[in-house]
Amino acid sequence: MISNEIISQFKAALGENSVVNDETDLSRHSHDASSHPSQMPGLVLYPVNTQQVAKCLKIASDNRLPVTPCGKLTSLEGNSVPQAGGIVLDLSSMKKIIKVYPDDFQVIVEPGIVGEALNQELAKYHLYFPAFPASSHIASIGGMIANNAGGMYAVKYGVVGDWVMALEVVLACGEIIKVGSRSIKSVAGFDLKSLLVGSEGTLGIITQATLKLIPVITQKFLIKVCFPLVKQSVAATLSILLSNLEPGAIEFLDASSIKHINHYKSLRWNEEATLLIELHGEEKEMKARAERIRKLCQKENYTSFLLAQTQEEMKKIWEGRKAVHPAVMASAPNLALVPGDVGVPISRIPDFMEWVEKVQKESGLTMATFGHVGDGNFHVWITYDRTIPDGLQKAKVAAGKIVEQALWLGGTCTAEHGVGIGKRDFLLQEHGDTIELMKKIKNVFDPLGILNPGKIFA
Ligand SMILES: Cc1cc2nc3c(=O)[nH]c(=O)nc-3n(C[C@H](O)[C@H](O)[C@H](O)COP(=O)(O)OP(=O)(O)OC[C@H]3O[C@@H](n4cnc5c(N)ncnc54)[C@H](O)[C@@H]3O)c2cc1C
């Protein structure tokens, strides 16, 4: 229980209306987009600038109160589920674009701005941030940096962290620090910026970010190609990747994902293993590449091959792809999800996919597999009925088998969603004793352990 005296201190720092403890607001901040159990916070704070964030953390550390920062609460591993009775620091009101440097291809932003809103503003300068996740329309830049999110274009442009040049961060004690540089190259000391990227709110609060940009991609070409078998789509992916065709995206959807999308969006896509391949560049060259891709896919006996002809057609296809998550969640009453997010070296994708099919058959569970096949990052969405007593347990066992296989193949337990709560148990398996060093680093940044406790480490 947070005392009235502490609440008064927060109100003096932020103003009356930015310190909230009504039931609706607490409840909205008690969970993220994962199925991890809700935890009711004691207070939600809405700072509007860095100084206010610093004051909040000073009060929190003086009183040893746990603080969970959040952006738009779309995490899928419990990353932004708060400590029961603790504080949520909601950064969504800090959403200004502070400065655009068109000549340097850079922008400085506050953390609360939503990805797509940023790109809409940047379009006025003919600039673009290329590394957004599929949730860019609903997720904040701060959350994306803190989770080091990745997306459809990661195969060509990398993940969010690859585009972060510098950060302003408030430490647990309330001290404000700056890390990184606007210089394209910098080797001045330890790379603390990269340490903070992906730290899931456990090391500090990001209050400003300097991002690298590219010119707007004006020419995009999208291919949708279907195969009778998953292994054919995977073989086609590997041939494309090995043929120097530089796709901007290669996304995979299995028949189950497509069934969900068809139902949810009233579409009639072939219910087969499907690849979405996007090419970026000058029309003549890209059309030639599309034809080379068609020939590579033909070797794997595709059943349909479509090169989208209009912007509208491309938009519809991408909207279908982005609908997998809501489509699965809407597919049955009482449904809950154990979301999978693993990465494997691309040469091991065929072994991994074979394993997923085996686990699915053996478990009899409903699964939908989709993701960023071009960089070996797969999402296996395992759903279960919450009203069945051992539903969660069965889903967790199957999910565990999939993660363990990814690790065995030389991969990772989380390629983009972060560790949060859901992947904590796999961290030891992936990193061994190195996690003791990670814990020591956490202790240097946050000696009282108040920042997003229980995330990454139990
Ligand atoms: C439909 C759907 C599709 C998705 N697709 C993708 C995808 O393609 N790729 C992908 O990587 N993820 C995806 N996600 C997961 C999620 O959207 C991303 O991880 C996203 O980056 C989270 O942003 P957010 O604003 O919701 O952050 P939140 O969930 O609010 O927070 C995320 C983490 O960052 C911390 N945090 C938030 N703000 C700050 C800050 N300012 N300073 C320090 N720490 C902070 C939080 O404590 C938490 O640990 C998807 C989720 C959904 C629901």
Ligand as a Chemical Component Dictionary entry (heavy atoms), coordinates in Angstrom:
data_LIG
# 
_chem_comp.id                   LIG 
_chem_comp.type                 NON-POLYMER 
_chem_comp.pdbx_formal_charge   0 
_chem_comp.three_letter_code    LIG 
# 
loop_
_chem_comp_atom.comp_id 
_chem_comp_atom.atom_id 
_chem_comp_atom.alt_atom_id 
_chem_comp_atom.type_symbol 
_chem_comp_atom.charge 
_chem_comp_atom.model_Cartn_x 
_chem_comp_atom.model_Cartn_y 
_chem_comp_atom.model_Cartn_z 
_chem_comp_atom.pdbx_ordinal 
LIG C1  C1  C 0 -0.494 -7.861 -32.462 1  
LIG C2  C2  C 0 0.915  -7.794 -31.962 2  
LIG C3  C3  C 0 1.953  -7.920 -32.865 3  
LIG C4  C4  C 0 3.279  -7.868 -32.434 4  
LIG N1  N1  N 0 4.280  -7.972 -33.355 5  
LIG C5  C5  C 0 5.563  -7.870 -32.960 6  
LIG C6  C6  C 0 6.622  -7.973 -33.932 7  
LIG O1  O1  O 0 6.434  -8.112 -35.135 8  
LIG N2  N2  N 0 7.888  -7.883 -33.468 9  
LIG C7  C7  C 0 8.170  -7.683 -32.138 10 
LIG O2  O2  O 0 9.335  -7.587 -31.796 11 
LIG N3  N3  N 0 7.182  -7.580 -31.225 12 
LIG C8  C8  C 0 5.894  -7.672 -31.586 13 
LIG N4  N4  N 0 4.893  -7.556 -30.648 14 
LIG C9  C9  C 0 5.251  -7.322 -29.228 15 
LIG C10 C10 C 0 5.245  -5.831 -28.802 16 
LIG O3  O3  O 0 4.339  -5.083 -29.587 17 
LIG C11 C11 C 0 6.618  -5.177 -28.906 18 
LIG O4  O4  O 0 7.534  -5.771 -28.011 19 
LIG C12 C12 C 0 6.615  -3.663 -28.622 20 
LIG O5  O5  O 0 7.886  -3.165 -28.864 21 
LIG C13 C13 C 0 6.188  -3.269 -27.221 22 
LIG O6  O6  O 0 5.944  -1.860 -27.204 23 
LIG P1  P1  P 0 4.982  -1.223 -26.109 24 
LIG O7  O7  O 0 4.948  0.248  -26.322 25 
LIG O8  O8  O 0 3.683  -1.890 -26.089 26 
LIG O9  O9  O 0 5.806  -1.548 -24.801 27 
LIG P2  P2  P 0 5.308  -2.085 -23.386 28 
LIG O10 O10 O 0 4.677  -3.418 -23.511 29 
LIG O11 O11 O 0 4.516  -1.041 -22.703 30 
LIG O12 O12 O 0 6.722  -2.231 -22.664 31 
LIG C14 C14 C 0 7.667  -3.140 -23.170 32 
LIG C15 C15 C 0 8.865  -3.270 -22.235 33 
LIG O13 O13 O 0 9.597  -2.066 -22.250 34 
LIG C16 C16 C 0 9.630  -1.445 -20.967 35 
LIG N5  N5  N 0 9.496  -0.027 -21.272 36 
LIG C17 C17 C 0 8.466  0.598  -21.897 37 
LIG N6  N6  N 0 8.764  1.896  -22.054 38 
LIG C18 C18 C 0 9.998  2.081  -21.537 39 
LIG C19 C19 C 0 10.856 3.204  -21.415 40 
LIG N7  N7  N 0 10.515 4.404  -21.876 41 
LIG N8  N8  N 0 12.045 3.047  -20.816 42 
LIG C20 C20 C 0 12.439 1.833  -20.362 43 
LIG N9  N9  N 0 11.673 0.737  -20.448 44 
LIG C21 C21 C 0 10.469 0.873  -21.044 45 
LIG C22 C22 C 0 8.506  -2.096 -20.189 46 
LIG O14 O14 O 0 8.774  -2.119 -18.809 47 
LIG C23 C23 C 0 8.498  -3.495 -20.774 48 
LIG O15 O15 O 0 9.505  -4.272 -20.180 49 
LIG C24 C24 C 0 3.558  -7.658 -31.044 50 
LIG C25 C25 C 0 2.511  -7.538 -30.139 51 
LIG C26 C26 C 0 1.203  -7.607 -30.579 52 
LIG C27 C27 C 0 0.104  -7.453 -29.573 53 
# 
loop_
_chem_comp_bond.comp_id 
_chem_comp_bond.atom_id_1 
_chem_comp_bond.atom_id_2 
_chem_comp_bond.value_order 
_chem_comp_bond.pdbx_ordinal 
LIG C1  C2  SING 1  
LIG C2  C3  SING 2  
LIG C2  C26 DOUB 3  
LIG C3  C4  DOUB 4  
LIG C4  N1  SING 5  
LIG C4  C24 SING 6  
LIG N1  C5  DOUB 7  
LIG C5  C6  SING 8  
LIG C5  C8  SING 9  
LIG C6  O1  DOUB 10 
LIG C6  N2  SING 11 
LIG N2  C7  SING 12 
LIG C7  O2  DOUB 13 
LIG C7  N3  SING 14 
LIG N3  C8  DOUB 15 
LIG C8  N4  SING 16 
LIG N4  C9  SING 17 
LIG N4  C24 SING 18 
LIG C9  C10 SING 19 
LIG C10 O3  SING 20 
LIG C10 C11 SING 21 
LIG C11 O4  SING 22 
LIG C11 C12 SING 23 
LIG C12 O5  SING 24 
LIG C12 C13 SING 25 
LIG C13 O6  SING 26 
LIG O6  P1  SING 27 
LIG P1  O7  DOUB 28 
LIG P1  O8  SING 29 
LIG P1  O9  SING 30 
LIG O9  P2  SING 31 
LIG P2  O10 DOUB 32 
LIG P2  O11 SING 33 
LIG P2  O12 SING 34 
LIG O12 C14 SING 35 
LIG C14 C15 SING 36 
LIG C15 O13 SING 37 
LIG C15 C23 SING 38 
LIG O13 C16 SING 39 
LIG C16 N5  SING 40 
LIG C16 C22 SING 41 
LIG N5  C17 SING 42 
LIG N5  C21 SING 43 
LIG C17 N6  DOUB 44 
LIG N6  C18 SING 45 
LIG C18 C19 SING 46 
LIG C18 C21 DOUB 47 
LIG C19 N7  SING 48 
LIG C19 N8  DOUB 49 
LIG N8  C20 SING 50 
LIG C20 N9  DOUB 51 
LIG N9  C21 SING 52 
LIG C22 O14 SING 53 
LIG C22 C23 SING 54 
LIG C23 O15 SING 55 
LIG C24 C25 DOUB 56 
LIG C25 C26 SING 57 
LIG C26 C27 SING 58 
# 
